[in-house]
Amino acid sequence: MKAQTFLPQDYHPAEDEPFMNDRQLEYFRRKLEAWKQELLDQSAETLEGLQYSARSVPDLADRASEETDRALELRTRDRQRKLVSKIDAALRRIETGEYGYCEMTGEPISLKRLDARPIATMTLEAQERHERRERVHRDD
């Protein structure tokens, strides 16, 4: 097991330090784990809320409104479930030493991009190329 890296409370990755050093990896690992825990907590709250709201509402308009709210909540939770799997994949990349590098080009992903979207797997340029190709093929 790897020794835990000391990380000051106010630490933020900087461009002038070696890319994906132990501190940066620990910073992103903690950020990803906190995000994952937040999503899991929200999912638990949703389940509790759905259990309490599973009551019979006599008014049809109220019932329809409640069903719409439930459907929207379930769609949101499904998106978050997919997000949790992306977070897990990012955590695995940290463990294997692949985190922070573009899966298309192998180039480092900017720290600003990773800080804003820690599950990013491509540089901004590679992501834009990928999305352009997707649009072209989708129009066929």
ZADO-1210 file (C-alpha; in nm, 4 decimals, padded with zeros to 6 digits):
<atoms>
<atom x="00.0000" y="00.0000" z="00.0000" code="MET" pos="1"/>
<atom x="00.1247" y="00.3437" z="-00.0949" code="LYS" pos="2"/>
<atom x="00.2022" y="00.5964" z="00.1795" code="ALA" pos="3"/>
<atom x="-00.0440" y="00.8850" z="00.1964" code="GLN" pos="4"/>
<atom x="00.0803" y="01.2107" z="00.0500" code="THR" pos="5"/>
<atom x="00.0642" y="01.5223" z="00.2692" code="PHE" pos="6"/>
<atom x="-00.1582" y="01.7827" z="00.1128" code="LEU" pos="7"/>
<atom x="-00.2023" y="02.1306" z="00.2643" code="PRO" pos="8"/>
<atom x="-00.5651" y="02.2468" z="00.2968" code="GLN" pos="9"/>
<atom x="-00.5157" y="02.5348" z="00.0517" code="ASP" pos="10"/>
<atom x="-00.3221" y="02.3311" z="-00.2084" code="TYR" pos="11"/>
<atom x="-00.4080" y="02.3743" z="-00.5761" code="HIS" pos="12"/>
<atom x="-00.2043" y="02.2182" z="-00.8589" code="PRO" pos="13"/>
<atom x="00.0290" y="02.4642" z="-01.0271" code="ALA" pos="14"/>
<atom x="00.1775" y="02.4664" z="-01.3761" code="GLU" pos="15"/>
<atom x="00.5298" y="02.5256" z="-01.2378" code="ASP" pos="16"/>
<atom x="00.5504" y="02.1889" z="-01.0584" code="GLU" pos="17"/>
<atom x="00.6127" y="01.8504" z="-01.2236" code="PRO" pos="18"/>
<atom x="00.2994" y="01.7267" z="-01.4013" code="PHE" pos="19"/>
<atom x="00.1003" y="01.4647" z="-01.2089" code="MET" pos="20"/>
<atom x="00.3400" y="01.4537" z="-00.9156" code="ASN" pos="21"/>
<atom x="00.2245" y="01.2841" z="-00.5930" code="ASP" pos="22"/>
<atom x="00.0615" y="01.6019" z="-00.4599" code="ARG" pos="23"/>
<atom x="-00.1366" y="01.6624" z="-00.7779" code="GLN" pos="24"/>
<atom x="-00.2495" y="01.3006" z="-00.7920" code="LEU" pos="25"/>
<atom x="-00.3575" y="01.3137" z="-00.4269" code="GLU" pos="26"/>
<atom x="-00.5408" y="01.6414" z="-00.4887" code="TYR" pos="27"/>
<atom x="-00.7394" y="01.4936" z="-00.7789" code="PHE" pos="28"/>
<atom x="-00.7988" y="01.1639" z="-00.5969" code="ARG" pos="29"/>
<atom x="-00.9507" y="01.3504" z="-00.3017" code="ARG" pos="30"/>
<atom x="-01.1535" y="01.5745" z="-00.5305" code="LYS" pos="31"/>
<atom x="-01.2929" y="01.2738" z="-00.7178" code="LEU" pos="32"/>
<atom x="-01.3717" y="01.0810" z="-00.3996" code="GLU" pos="33"/>
<atom x="-01.5508" y="01.3811" z="-00.2459" code="ALA" pos="34"/>
<atom x="-01.7543" y="01.4278" z="-00.5637" code="TRP" pos="35"/>
<atom x="-01.8448" y="01.0581" z="-00.5694" code="LYS" pos="36"/>
<atom x="-01.9519" y="01.0658" z="-00.2040" code="GLN" pos="37"/>
<atom x="-02.1668" y="01.3729" z="-00.2687" code="GLU" pos="38"/>
<atom x="-02.3430" y="01.1936" z="-00.5568" code="LEU" pos="39"/>
<atom x="-02.3960" y="00.8792" z="-00.3494" code="LEU" pos="40"/>
<atom x="-02.5398" y="01.0846" z="-00.0629" code="ASP" pos="41"/>
<atom x="-02.7801" y="01.2571" z="-00.3026" code="GLN" pos="42"/>
<atom x="-02.8884" y="00.9192" z="-00.4398" code="SER" pos="43"/>
<atom x="-02.9631" y="00.7938" z="-00.0895" code="ALA" pos="44"/>
<atom x="-03.1705" y="01.1058" z="-00.0246" code="GLU" pos="45"/>
<atom x="-03.3616" y="01.0464" z="-00.3477" code="THR" pos="46"/>
<atom x="-03.4422" y="00.6883" z="-00.2492" code="LEU" pos="47"/>
<atom x="-03.5705" y="00.8047" z="00.0873" code="GLU" pos="48"/>
<atom x="-03.7755" y="01.0753" z="-00.0781" code="GLY" pos="49"/>
<atom x="-03.9258" y="00.8332" z="-00.3286" code="LEU" pos="50"/>
<atom x="-04.0237" y="00.5956" z="-00.0508" code="GLN" pos="51"/>
<atom x="-04.2068" y="00.8708" z="00.1366" code="TYR" pos="52"/>
<atom x="-04.3719" y="01.0115" z="-00.1744" code="SER" pos="53"/>
<atom x="-04.5036" y="00.6710" z="-00.2862" code="ALA" pos="54"/>
<atom x="-04.8416" y="00.7592" z="-00.1456" code="ARG" pos="55"/>
<atom x="-05.1710" y="00.7700" z="-00.3253" code="SER" pos="56"/>
<atom x="-05.2667" y="01.1207" z="-00.4326" code="VAL" pos="57"/>
<atom x="-05.6386" y="01.1430" z="-00.5107" code="PRO" pos="58"/>
<atom x="-05.6272" y="01.4530" z="-00.7333" code="ASP" pos="59"/>
<atom x="-05.5294" y="01.3627" z="-01.0933" code="LEU" pos="60"/>
<atom x="-05.3448" y="01.6895" z="-01.1570" code="ALA" pos="61"/>
<atom x="-05.1433" y="01.6501" z="-00.8363" code="ASP" pos="62"/>
<atom x="-05.0701" y="01.2879" z="-00.9180" code="ARG" pos="63"/>
<atom x="-04.9520" y="01.3783" z="-01.2695" code="ALA" pos="64"/>
<atom x="-04.7320" y="01.6532" z="-01.1315" code="SER" pos="65"/>
<atom x="-04.5832" y="01.4175" z="-00.8734" code="GLU" pos="66"/>
<atom x="-04.5171" y="01.1512" z="-01.1391" code="GLU" pos="67"/>
<atom x="-04.3438" y="01.4086" z="-01.3595" code="THR" pos="68"/>
<atom x="-04.1270" y="01.5175" z="-01.0680" code="ASP" pos="69"/>
<atom x="-04.0375" y="01.1560" z="-00.9902" code="ARG" pos="70"/>
<atom x="-03.9490" y="01.0812" z="-01.3534" code="ALA" pos="71"/>
<atom x="-03.7259" y="01.3882" z="-01.3695" code="LEU" pos="72"/>
<atom x="-03.5569" y="01.2942" z="-01.0424" code="GLU" pos="73"/>
<atom x="-03.4952" y="00.9383" z="-01.1647" code="LEU" pos="74"/>
<atom x="-03.3443" y="01.0650" z="-01.4924" code="ARG" pos="75"/>
<atom x="-03.1156" y="01.2949" z="-01.2956" code="THR" pos="76"/>
<atom x="-03.0076" y="01.0075" z="-01.0706" code="ARG" pos="77"/>
<atom x="-02.9428" y="00.7869" z="-01.3741" code="ASP" pos="78"/>
<atom x="-02.7113" y="01.0550" z="-01.5159" code="ARG" pos="79"/>
<atom x="-02.5384" y="01.0731" z="-01.1798" code="GLN" pos="80"/>
<atom x="-02.5016" y="00.6929" z="-01.1713" code="ARG" pos="81"/>
<atom x="-02.3186" y="00.7142" z="-01.5037" code="LYS" pos="82"/>
<atom x="-02.1083" y="00.9961" z="-01.3627" code="LEU" pos="83"/>
<atom x="-02.0090" y="00.7777" z="-01.0648" code="VAL" pos="84"/>
<atom x="-01.8794" y="00.5135" z="-01.3078" code="SER" pos="85"/>
<atom x="-01.6711" y="00.7819" z="-01.4834" code="LYS" pos="86"/>
<atom x="-01.5351" y="00.8926" z="-01.1454" code="ILE" pos="87"/>
<atom x="-01.4440" y="00.5306" z="-01.0673" code="ASP" pos="88"/>
<atom x="-01.2640" y="00.5065" z="-01.4025" code="ALA" pos="89"/>
<atom x="-01.0701" y="00.8272" z="-01.3239" code="ALA" pos="90"/>
<atom x="-00.9716" y="00.6864" z="-00.9834" code="LEU" pos="91"/>
<atom x="-00.8456" y="00.3695" z="-01.1568" code="ARG" pos="92"/>
<atom x="-00.6414" y="00.5866" z="-01.3966" code="ARG" pos="93"/>
<atom x="-00.4833" y="00.7561" z="-01.0943" code="ILE" pos="94"/>
<atom x="-00.3862" y="00.4140" z="-00.9567" code="GLU" pos="95"/>
<atom x="-00.2376" y="00.2997" z="-01.2898" code="THR" pos="96"/>
<atom x="-00.0535" y="00.6268" z="-01.3573" code="GLY" pos="97"/>
<atom x="-00.2601" y="00.7144" z="-01.6658" code="GLU" pos="98"/>
<atom x="-00.4534" y="01.0009" z="-01.5065" code="TYR" pos="99"/>
<atom x="-00.4066" y="01.3460" z="-01.6559" code="GLY" pos="100"/>
<atom x="-00.2983" y="01.2254" z="-01.9979" code="TYR" pos="101"/>
<atom x="-00.5125" y="01.2370" z="-02.3115" code="CYS" pos="102"/>
<atom x="-00.6369" y="00.8960" z="-02.4193" code="GLU" pos="103"/>
<atom x="-00.6193" y="01.0050" z="-02.7857" code="MET" pos="104"/>
<atom x="-00.2840" y="01.1854" z="-02.8051" code="THR" pos="105"/>
<atom x="-00.1035" y="01.0911" z="-02.4844" code="GLY" pos="106"/>
<atom x="-00.0397" y="01.4602" z="-02.4154" code="GLU" pos="107"/>
<atom x="-00.0947" y="01.6094" z="-02.0689" code="PRO" pos="108"/>
<atom x="-00.4440" y="01.7483" z="-02.0091" code="ILE" pos="109"/>
<atom x="-00.4265" y="02.1029" z="-01.8740" code="SER" pos="110"/>
<atom x="-00.4552" y="02.1383" z="-01.4967" code="LEU" pos="111"/>
<atom x="-00.7293" y="02.3990" z="-01.5417" code="LYS" pos="112"/>
<atom x="-00.9353" y="02.1503" z="-01.7435" code="ARG" pos="113"/>
<atom x="-00.8799" y="01.8726" z="-01.4909" code="LEU" pos="114"/>
<atom x="-00.9683" y="02.1028" z="-01.2032" code="ASP" pos="115"/>
<atom x="-01.2932" y="02.2008" z="-01.3767" code="ALA" pos="116"/>
<atom x="-01.3704" y="01.8472" z="-01.5011" code="ARG" pos="117"/>
<atom x="-01.1628" y="01.5906" z="-01.3113" code="PRO" pos="118"/>
<atom x="-01.3086" y="01.3025" z="-01.5155" code="ILE" pos="119"/>
<atom x="-01.1724" y="01.4453" z="-01.8436" code="ALA" pos="120"/>
<atom x="-00.9965" y="01.1875" z="-02.0586" code="THR" pos="121"/>
<atom x="-00.8926" y="01.4130" z="-02.3467" code="MET" pos="122"/>
<atom x="-00.7239" y="01.7464" z="-02.3981" code="THR" pos="123"/>
<atom x="-00.9575" y="02.0264" z="-02.5003" code="LEU" pos="124"/>
<atom x="-00.8314" y="02.0092" z="-02.8600" code="GLU" pos="125"/>
<atom x="-00.8788" y="01.6309" z="-02.8835" code="ALA" pos="126"/>
<atom x="-01.2272" y="01.6624" z="-02.7302" code="GLN" pos="127"/>
<atom x="-01.3235" y="01.9273" z="-02.9849" code="GLU" pos="128"/>
<atom x="-01.1979" y="01.7081" z="-03.2728" code="ARG" pos="129"/>
<atom x="-01.3900" y="01.4126" z="-03.1310" code="HIS" pos="130"/>
<atom x="-01.7114" y="01.6156" z="-03.1051" code="GLU" pos="131"/>
<atom x="-01.6724" y="01.7516" z="-03.4605" code="ARG" pos="132"/>
<atom x="-01.6315" y="01.3964" z="-03.5953" code="ARG" pos="133"/>
<atom x="-01.9335" y="01.2857" z="-03.3927" code="GLU" pos="134"/>
<atom x="-02.1460" y="01.5659" z="-03.5410" code="ARG" pos="135"/>
<atom x="-02.0397" y="01.4794" z="-03.8942" code="VAL" pos="136"/>
<atom x="-02.1205" y="01.1104" z="-03.8541" code="HIS" pos="137"/>
<atom x="-02.4466" y="01.1796" z="-03.6722" code="ARG" pos="138"/>
<atom x="-02.5697" y="01.3876" z="-03.9682" code="ASP" pos="139"/>
<atom x="-02.5418" y="01.0874" z="-04.2042" code="ASP" pos="140"/>
</atoms>
